[in-house]
């Protein structure tokens, strides 16, 4: 018999924003007008948790009673409804499951629960098998997720095979150049062979040992053109302009650039045509003409600053205004995918664009429709809970009045890397509250 406990959590109709949004996408993006309603439930499977702790977690961790319905083991649905669940692929970080485990440990610190989550979709209306598959393709990103089994597993505990030892490149630090070049060619690295030689010199002269495969791969990731911006300085030798509405304008501008380039760098063979020079030529021209007197000189290669007079409390001061260009591994302001076409480039191209939270989902939906769900992935970052933040989060999850929780949180000293244990030792008032007040003990445990 399975020791796994299962609950489903569903937002009440007035709070079911995700379900309403998905219904809109299915009806308008996929064109399935026969879909009458969509329900979205979060499925929690829990193991290694006592009945008492599980009951507390049901309405304090898994669900929020004011806005959620919670169903144990099964949830109500019509016989004609089509259902499927989606879970992360093995190895993918599950933020919801991790947060639930941490909160349950606050309830009972000597328990070590194992939590797995999935999202269950319920589609109401006349939907064929083919249409259901289209909905699944829309909801499941195969890069990080898969369709989950409906049956409850016997256990959530995963037993992993002992991994093999990390490979060490024996003899690397003393390897002859010809042999080192052969190793370099076999690894398909983004760095150049000159970089590889430099790493060999470092391990021979500083570490006095041979590197591991992991170390070489990490160095390659952060030593690549992505981080060194080598795409900027790649020499452009064969520049062509495709047919289009702006060909004449772009071609004329490029010829003007070449004219300025030959004048400003006259007699300098080391100054060749490259994307960095294209981006900076207007500045160089203005500077030569004496029109950049307020320029601030800096070693920063992807930013510029100007000096401007600013009045502060009636007194004029010189301030720097900094224009930062976050282009990462290629200049997106010039041509978004230029870096991908550079012969020296090995790593994947990327560029960053920020969107308002209010309409971010619209952009994600557009990209999914444009390129397909199997070509789109979202990246999630996560961190640990600080002492004050953890008290407030747990208090909110346990439905303790905010004023009470906030008062407790403010007793935690404002120190770097402070923990709850350290806070109890440092704050006499917090110790007194902890000894006297049940709510304080709840947020601590």
Secondary structure, DSSP 8 states (H G I E B T S, - for coil): ----EEEEEEE-GGG-HHHHHHHHHHHHTS--TTEEEEEEEEEEEEES--HHHHHHHIIIII--TTTEEEEES-----TT-EEEEEEE-TTS--HHHHHHHHHHHHH-TT---EEEEEEEEEEEE---HHHHHHHHHHH--TTTEEEE-SS--S-------------B-TTGGG--HHHHHHHHHHHT-SS-HHHHHHHHHHIIIII-S--BHHHHHHHHHHHSHHHH-TTTT---------SSTTHHHHHHHHHHHHHHHHHHTTT-TT----HHHHHHHHHHHHHHTT--TTEE--S-TTEEEEEEEEEETTEEEEEEEEEE---TTS-TTT-TTGGGG-TT--S---------GGGHHHHHHHHHHHH-GGG-----------HHHHHHHHHHHTT--HHHHHHHHTTS---TT--HHHHHHH-HHHHHHHHH-HHHHHHH-
